[in-house]
């Protein structure tokens, strides 16, 4: 039986970029499909069911932002956006719409390959130290099942992307302990920030998590800000812990 090849959808209106990425990603073991515009991207996605999408922002018919919005309505597939936009706010827009990471054009194919490996590795990773042996954590109305990588608020399942879950899992595994943005970026995304703007990836994902999990995201009680440091998850008290001396 052949090993399963992870499938990547590359979406870019520049034929040269599609060819380069298709060749390089195929050479390192991925199954690659491509699309030249936003509408074609959605059709190809639904037919090919890829494991990850590399998505350009500036495209005809439907831009990358529009594609990202549509994909998030129906899938939690990892998305890495390619952006030539110089404004930081424009780069952050893709993250706010649900992308997992972004790479700025012009980019090194090796950098993109590393980001792809990192995102896929984190999305598939299970088991983190500090998680109960049952793999299930209860806090207030939230239930986090690290085995199934699912989160419930009351009886309602809360849809998280793979990277959102990995971020939550990291914070919960060492609840009560503050992480710097740089530490989170290294632990979850797998790379060291080269510029201050890189850590905005963390800020946007924290904001997305709060919007999904907190009763009042503007006044969070679960995912807290550590002033001057970064973020932490409120300390989880295990049953019987208050009885210890």
N, C-alpha and C positions, 0 to 999 in steps of 0.2 A: 504494500500500500504506500502510495506517495505521501510525503509530508504535505500538510496544508500550506499553501503559499498565501501569505497575506496580500490582499488586493488593495491597490492604491489608485484612486481617481485623481488625475492631474487635470486641472481646469485652468487654461490660459489662452488668450486670443492670439498670442505670438507663437507661430508654428515652430520657430527655432527653440523656444524654451520647452515646448511640449516634447520635441524630438530628443533634446538633451536629457531631460528628466526621465523620459520613458526608457532611453538607453541605459542611463546610469542606474536607475532603480531596478531595472530588469537584471542588470549584471550582478547586483548584490542580493538577488533572490526574491524580489517582489513581483507579483503579477500586476501589470500596469494597464489601465484603460485611460483614455483621454477625452476631453471635450473642449471645444473652441469658444463657446459662449455660455451664458448663464442658462438659457433654456435647454440647450443640449446637455448641460451638466446635470440638470434635474432628471431628464429622461435617462441618461446614462446611469445615474446613481440608482434609480429605481429598478433598472434592468440588471445592473452588475452587482449591487449590494456590496460595495467596497468596505474595507476595514478602516480606511482613513481617507480623507479628502485634502488635497493640496489645492487651495482656491485663490486665484488672482482676484484683486479687488476691481480694477478698471477693465470692464469687458462690455461688449455690445449686447443689446437686447435686454439683458438683466445683469446688473453688476454683482460683484461678490457679496456685498452686504445683503442684497435681495435673496441670493441663493442661500446664504447662511441662515437667514430668517426662515426660509421655506424648509430647509433641512431640519432645523430645530423643532419644527412643528410635528415632524414625523420620526425623527431619529436622534440618538445620542452619539452618533458616529464622531470620532475625533476629527477636528478641522484645524488645519494650519493655513493661515492666510498669507498670501504674498502681496506686499504693498509697496508701491513706489512713492506713496504720499509722504511728504516731508513733515507735515503737521502731526505732532504727537496725538492730538485729539482725534485725528482721522484714523490713526493706527488703533487707538483704544476702542473706537466704535465697533470694530469687528469682534473684539473680546466681549463687549457689552451685549452683542447680539448672539453670543454663544460659542465663538471660536475658542479653541484651546490654547493657541499660540500664534505668533506671527513672525515672519521673516521679511526684512526690508530689502527691496531691490535697489541696486544690483546686489546679488547674494552669491555666496560660494555654495556650489552644489553639495560640498562636503558638510557645510553647516546645516543645510536643509536635511540631509541624510541623517545627521546626528539628532536633529530635532524629531524627525519621524521615528527613529528607533526609541528615543526617550519617551515620547508620547505613547507609543504602542506598548512599551514595557510597563509604564505606570498603569495604563488602562487594564492590562492583563494581570498585574501583580496582585497577589492575595497574601494575607498573613502579615501582620505588623506586630512587633513586640509592644507589650502594654495593652493589648486587646485581650479580653477574657477568653478562656479556652473555648467557651460556647460560641464565640464570634459575634454575640449579640449584646448590644449596649442599650440600656434604657435611661433616658434622662428627660424628666417632665413628660411631655406627650410624644417625644421623639423616640423612635426605635431604629437603631442602626444595625443592620445585618451585614457584617463584613464578609461572610462566606458567600452570600448571594449578591453582595455589593448593591444592596437596596436600602432605602430609607423610607420610613413611614412617619407621618405626623397624625396621631390618632389612628384612624382606619384608612387614611388616604396615603397612597404611595406617592412620594415626591420624586419626580424625575430629575436625576442629576446626570451630567455628562461624566465620562470616565475620569477626567481630570478633576472635576469638582468633588467626586467621591474620594479620590486619592488625597486631595487636600484636606477634606473633612477627616478622613481616616488618620492622617498624620497628626492633626491637632488633637483628636480624641485620644490617640494612643499615648500621648503625654499631656493629658488634661491638667490645667493649672500651671503649665510651663509655657513661658513666652518664647516665641520664635521670631527672629528677625526676618524681614522680607527676603534678604539674601539667602538665609538658611532654608526658607520655604522653597525658593526658586531652585536651589540646588537639590533639595530632597525630592520635590515633586516633578519639576520640569527637567532636572538633570543637567543644568548648566549654570555657570557662575555669571552673574550680571556684569556686563562690560560698561554699561551706561546706567545712569540713574533711572532712565525711562524704562529699562528692562523690568524693574521691580513693580511697575504699574500692572504687569500681568497678574501679580499676586493680589494687588488692591482690587482689581476688577472681579477676580474670582471670589474673593472674600465678600464683596458686595452682592454678587449673584447668589452665593450660599445664604447670606443673611436674608435676602429677599424671599428665598424659598423656605427657610426654616424658622426664622424669627417671627413672633407674633407682631412685633413692632420693629422693623428693620432699622428705623432711625434711632431706636433706643435698645440695642441688642442686649440680650441676657445670656446667650449661649456662646457666640463667637465675639470675644471682647478685644478691644484695642489696648495694647500695652504701650503706654505713652513712651515715646522715644525709642521703642524697640520694634514692635511689629504687632503680632496677634497671638491670642491664646484662646483655648476652649475652656469654659468655666470648669473648675475642678469637679470631677465626678466622684461622688461619695459611694463607695461600695456598701452593700447591705452589711450592717453590723459594725462598720468602721467607726461610727460615732461612739460605740461602746468600748473601744480600745483605749488603753491608758499608756 
